[in-house]
Amino acid sequence: MTIGILLIANSLLGQIDAAELEVETRRLVRQLDGPSLAQREAAEKTLIELGPPILDLLPPVTRTTSAEVRVRLDRIRNRLQQQEAEQAIRTTRIDLQGEMPLLDALAAMAEQSGNAIIDYRDQFGQTTTNPTVTVDFQDKPFWQALDQVLDQADLTIYHFSGQPDTLAIVARGEAERARADRGTYSGLFRFEGVSLVARRDLRDPRGDSLQMAVEVAWEPRVQPIVLQISLDAIRAFDEDDGPIAIDAAGTQLEVPTESNVPAVEIQLPLSLPDRSTRQIGLLQGQMSAVIPGRVREFVFEDLLDAKAVEQRVAGVTVTLDQVRKSLDLYEVRMRVRFDRADIALESHRTWIYENEAYLLEPDGQRADYARMEVIMQRPDEIGISFSFDRPEGLDGCRFVYRTPVVIVAVPIEYQLQEIPLP
């Protein structure tokens, strides 16, 4: 029995020596071009079962790669990239018990979740205290655990610190309700009703409206590109289970996100109920979060001679069209194409302009571009020009472009309860 099969049978992938895994991956890749179909199929199946840890061990596709191995490697990468993305968007769960200082509890939760948590109170001129908190978390979802800890210390979250992958903690207002009492949870996401604005048209009741603002926050280790909300999927009921109509039914809302801000506020248009209605007893709905998977590097060499050099990983193809000198700058012209462009690019292209692009100089130093320009847009492809100020030329330099290679749409169900009407 091979190492790979033993690992699968006994769930020991995390315990195998990295060198052994690399050797086994190379052996299985060679079998992708084996003499029998059964051997080739078995090798592909085993490589997929080994999971995302082997992604970096798979060889690149070159001109000498046979057609069948090319197809199988592409299929394997697609499956493993999808698995990796699905693993990344799973809810983080916390295990932590006992009495401990607040900052120790937050540090432990940050380490377990991968969500950086910083004390931002001094930025607001607030007193920095470190009270003892009591925790008893066993496989507790991250947001529920965090809200319980913050409530014990009268703290809350400030979403606009500008720190990447980070939650900033500040003191809670004296009259502010506890976070655990006002939040609801769905996987990576936390939902909270923020405000209701009612408008009654005294001339024509058809002008009556009720606008509800809902804050949607997520674990900052994951950065959605956009939230897609179907108003048809929303259902609202009063305290007696009577329906509350949704305005603009049939509308699809698309709410883009900002990098380094792990929350957005969405506006839900409702019909204003009769004055006798005291509260929205239940509001429930569905949305979809478009989330990038793991970022991959595309590295190009021999830049001055490069012409239409194409590299492909999973569902993304990056093409370096040419490098030319323009006045005092070197211009790198490239394209990035997504197989699933409907998810990756449609109506929310701006995220792609935040992808990293830079030169690696011969000594390993990074050189950032001086100017970026969009030179082409298609439904499935973006063309970009990066200009670099490098008087000494490009000899020995490499161009690096980093982009997510898998974009997934994650369905989210949510509900809010007992919302008092104004």
N, C-alpha and C positions, 0 to 999 in steps of 0.2 A: 504494500500500500504506500502511495506517495506521501510526502510531507503534506501537500495541500489537502489530500483527502483525510489524513489524520486530523488536521486542524479543523476541518469542517465537522467531522464526526464528533470531536471532543471539545469544540468551542475553545481552542487554545491559541487562536491567532494572536492574541495580545501577548502570549508568552514565548513565541518563537523568536529565535535570534534573527536580527535584521539581515545578517549575511546569508543565513539559510533561506530566508524568504526571497532574497534577491536571486539566489541560485535556482530556487524552485520556479520562480517566475520566468527566468530565462529558459529553463528546460521546457516549461509548458508553452512558451511562445514559439520555440523551435517546433513543437509538435503541431502547431497551427498549420504547418506546411508538411505534415506527415504523410506517409504513403496511403493511408486508408481514411475514408470518410469518418468512420467511427472514432479513430484516434484524434482527428481534427475537431470533431464535435465535442469529445470528452475534454480536450484541452481547453477549448473555449468555455465550456460549462464550469470547469474547475477554476479558471482564472476569474470568472465573474463571481463565483462563490467565495473566493479569497477576499473580495471586497475592496473598498476604496484605498486601503493602505498600499496596494500595489500600483496605484495610478502613476506615481513618480518612477516606478521601476519598468514600466512598459516602454519599449523602444520607439523612437520616432519612425514615421513612415518616410521612406526615401525612394529614390528612383529605382533602386534595385529590389524593393519590396515586391513580392509577387502579388498578383491581383487578389487572390483569395486571402492571403494574410492581411492585405490592406483592408479588405472588407471586414474581416473578423476583428482586427484590432480596432477599427472604427466602431464596430458594434459593441465591443467590450468596453471601450472608453465611454461611449454614450451611456451604457448601463451603469457603470461605476460612478460616473459623474452624477447621474440622477440619484443613485443611492446616497452619494456624499451630500448632495443638496438636501435630500429628505432627512438625513441625519442632522444636518446643521439647523433645520427649522423645528426640530423636536423641542418640546418644552423642557427647560432645565429644571431639575428637581434637586432639592436641598435636604441634606442630612446634617443635623446640628442639634445637640442637646446640652442643657445645663444653664447655669448662671455665668455671665461673662460681661466684660465691658462692651458697651455699644460698638466701639470702633473695631474691637476684635471680632464681634459677630458679623459686622459688615465686611470685614476683610475675608473672613472664611466664606461668606456667601459669594463674594466676588471671585474668589479662587475656584469655587466649585462650579460656578455658572459661566465664567468667562466674560461677565459683565463688569467692567470697571465701575467702582463706586467711590466718589470723592466727596470729602467734606467741604462744602462750599460756603459754610456759614461766615467765615471771616471775610469773604468777598462782599457780604451784605452788612458787615459791621455787627454781626450777631455773636453772642457769647458762645464759645465752643466748650461744650460740656461732654462728659463721657460716662453717662450713667450706666448702672448695671441693668442688663435686660435678661429675661428668662425665656429660653427657647426650648421647644420640644418638637423638632421637625424630623419626620421620617418620610422620605420620598415626597416632600412637600413641594408643590409647584412654586417656581421662583417668585412670581408676583405676590401670591398669598403670603409667603414667608417674609418677603421684604416689607409688605404693608404692616404686618403684625409687629415687626421689629421697630419700624419707624413710628408706629402709634404709641409704643411704650415710651419713646423718647420725645414725643411731641414734635416730630419732624415730618417733612414732606419732600417732594422732588421738584427741582427747578430744571426745566428741560432745555434751557437756552444758554448753557455754559460754553457751548462751542467746542467742547472736548470730544474727540472721536470715541465712539464705542463706550460711552461713559454716562452714568447717572450721577447728577449733582444733588447733594443732600443739603437742605436748608431748614431753618426753624419754621414750624407751622404757625399760622395766625391764631390768636387767642380764641376766636370764635369759630375757627374752621373745624368742620366735622372730621372724625377719624377716617383715615383712608380706607380701612377695611369695611367701614359702613357705607361708603359711597362708590366703591369700585366693584365691577364684575370682571370675570376672567374667561379667556378662551385661548388656550395654548400659549403661544408667545405673547399674546396681546392682553392688554388691560383696557377696559372701557369705563368711562365715567361721564354721566350727564353733567354738563357745565352750566347751562342756562336755558331758560325758556322765554321767548319773547312773543306775547300775544298782541294781535292787532284786530280791533273791531271797527269795521267800516259803518259809521252811523247812517250813511245814506243807502248803502247797498250791501247786504250781508254776504253777497258773493265775494266781497273784498276782504272778508275775515280771513285771518291766517294765524298759524302757530309755528314758530321756528324753534327747533331744538338743536342746541349745540352739544356735540358729544366729542370728548377727547379720546383719541385712540393712541395708546402708547404701546411700545414693544420692547422686548429685550434688546438693548443697543448693540449686542454682538452681531445682530442681524439688521440689515438696512433695507427695508422694502423700497422698491422703485416708485410704486404707485399703489393706491388702494382703489379698487373698483367696486362701486356700491350700486346695486340694482334697487331702485325704489319699489319695484314690483314685489321684491322679496320681503319688504317690511310689513309687519303686522302690529297694530297698536290697539289696546283695549282700555276702557275706563275701569273704575273700581268695581263695577257690576258686570264686567266682562262684555260690555257693549262695544262694538267696533268703533274705532276712530279712523276716519279716512286719511289716506296719504295723498297729499297734493303732488302734481306732476308725475302721476303714475306712468310707468313705461320709460322713465328717464334713467339713464345710466350715468352716475356721477363718477368722475375720475379725479382723485385727489393726489397730486404729486407730493412727494416728501422732500425735505431738505437734508442734505448730508449733515451729520453731527447734531441733528435735532431729532431725538428718538420719540417723537409724538407729532400728531396733527390734530386739528379740530375740524370736524365735519359738521355741516348744517343739514338737518333733516326737515323737510317741509311737511307739516301736518295740517289737517283741517282743524279749525278751532271748534271744540265741542260746545255744547249748550252750557249756559252759565251754571247749571246745577251740577255739572261734572266737577268733582273735586281734585281728581288726580288721574294720571296715566297709570293704570294698574300694572300694565305689562307692555313693553315694546320689544319686539324681537325681529331679527333679520339676519341676512347673510351678506357677506362681502368676500372679495378675493384680494389677496395681497400678492403682488408680483415681486418676487424676491430673487436676487442673484445668488448663484452658488459660488463655489470656490473660484478665486482669481488665479489665472494662469499667465505665465510669462511667454511672450513670443520674442525671440532674440534673432536679430539679423546681423550678418557680418558682411565684409567686403562691400561696404555701402556704395562706393562710387561706381562699382560695376554692377550693382543690383538692378535688375529689370524684371518686373512682374514676378518677384519671388513670393511663392505662396506657402503658408503654413496653416495646418488645420488641426484643431484639437476639439474632440466631441462635436458640438453643433456650431462651432465658430471657425471661420476662415479669415485669416489676416493676410493681406497681400501688400508687400512693399513694392510699389509701382516704379519709383525711381527716386534718386537723390541728385539734386542739382544745385549749383551755386546761383544765388539770386542776389545781386549787389554784394553786400558784405556778409550775407547770411547763407547758410546751407539749408536747403529746403528738402525735408523728407516727406514725400507724398505716399500715403497709404490708404487702404480700404479695410473695413471690417464688416463681414457679412454673417448673419445669423440664420440658421436653418429655420428656427421658430421666430421669425421676425414679427409675427402678430403679437407675441408676448414681449419680445425684447425691445421693439422699436416703435410700435404703433402708438402715436399720439403722446408719447412721453419720452422723446429722444434725449432730453437734456442730460440724463444720468450718464450717458456714454461719454460726454465731454469731460467728466471728472475722472475718467480712466487715466492711469499714469502712463506717460510717454517720456523717455529721456535717452540720452546718450551715456554709454559707459566708456570712459576714456581708457587709454592703454594702461594707465596706472590703477584702474579700478574705481576712479572717482566718478561720481554722477554729475552730469551736466544737464540742467533743465532747459526746456525750450524758451525762446524769447517771445514767440508769437504762435498762436494756433488759428487756423482758418478752416471752416467747412467748405469743401470744394465740390461735394457731390452728395445728393440725397436720393435714395430710392426706397421703395417699401421694405426691402430686405437688407439694405447696405448703406453705409455711411463712408464718404471719402473725406479725409482730413489731411491738411498740410501742417507740419510742424517745422518751424524755422529756428535754427540754432546759430548763435553768434560764436564762431570758433575760428579765429584768424589763422591758427596753426594748421587747419585742415582736419580731415577725418581719417587719416591713416591710423589703423589699429583700433578705431572706434567701433562700437556695436550699438545698434538701435534696439531699445527694449520697449515693448508695448504690453501693458498688463490689463486684462479684461476678464470678467466672469465668462465662463464658457457654457454655463447652463443657467437658464432663467426658468424658474418654476412659478406657477400660479397656485397659491395655497388658499383653499376655501376656509372661511371663518364664520362660525355661527356665534351670535351674541344676543344678549337680552338685558334690559334694564327694567327695574320694578319700582313701583310706588313713588312716582315722580309727581310732586304736588304742582298743580296748575296755578299760574299767577291770578 
